[in-house]
Amino acid sequence: MSGHLLHNLLLFGRVLRGLGLDVNPGRMMDLVSALDYVEIGNKADFFYAARTLLVHEREDLPLFDEAFELFWRKPAEGWDMPWQELTRRRRSTKPLITPPALKDESSSVSDSDSASQEALTVVEVTRTYSSREVLRHKDFAQMSAEESEAVKQMMSHLLWKVSERRTRRHRPGKGHLMDLRRTLRQSLRSEGEIFSWAYREPKWKPRPLIVIADISGSMERYTRLLLHFIYGMKSALTQPVEAFVFSTRLTRITRPLQIRDLDLALKNVGQLVHDWAGGTRIGESLKTFNFEWGRRVLGRGAVVLIISDGWDRGDVNLLKREMARLKRNCHRLIWLNPLLGAPDYEPLTRGIQAALPNIDNFLPVHNLASLEDLAKRLADLEKRS
């Protein structure tokens, strides 16, 4: 945890104590420890974590909610917080510590210095949130090396889940289908009398996920971070995940990505792939996938993610045919395009125009926010179909 955020958390605890809440150092230490497991960039998660650990009486909840909104969200330039009004509503049985002085209140030189320090602290809090928020919406291609490392850490906290499919098998449960075999077995234990009927419900299993990523020259600015994204998704999901990359030819990288050491896994991928940053032949690569790998990995209602900007130097008619073949053999075909995040983007390349008729979802994949949206869509595929 950065020093600025820790300092601001302690200041927030002081504010809550000044408003009469029973916030002691032990509870503040619990909150600091809990933030190691909370995505601080998500303000809702941060709010509920602090609310759970710092508020222990129901009547204090409205006071905490208002104090949280005022402390963490108001910019220093317009920090006109009604601390006096909040103080009047504090719990009278608890000790009062004066909240931070307002910017326009200065009864003495020391009070003025304290107010300026508090105002400076609020500016630091705003930067703590805005830096993470900026990274969430910043294009991968425009990031510095330090920003890329920070985004990689944020990627590791993404929660991935692919919606389940209904199988033809059933299991004991509260469904509408009667289970005669189990009913008869239960009746034998009660001398042949049937006192209750057993039922079955459908069995659900997660859908396999296939990722086919473009590593050609036009995708070079996004390739490294997208490989981290693929590795994190494969590590987080319990169902089968097959990963392929292509430029002028298709290469399966599922086995190297099974290594737990991320750096070693990406190093092995680099040694396995020999056409980094080359030309783009999407049609030929998809044909190789359909004819050599389709029967092995496309069963059981698989979901396919194609990551590419659509710049293709191959046969457009071949691309159209192979996209149609792939669409027939999978449950959902999703195309992720990093260029789609630009406000003036139009699908004018011949590769995209050939592929669009067979795409179920055409989504951007240019920043962390787009990956978060993808995670939500994969978890709700049945609702969105």
Disulfide bonds with the S-S distance in Angstrom:
none
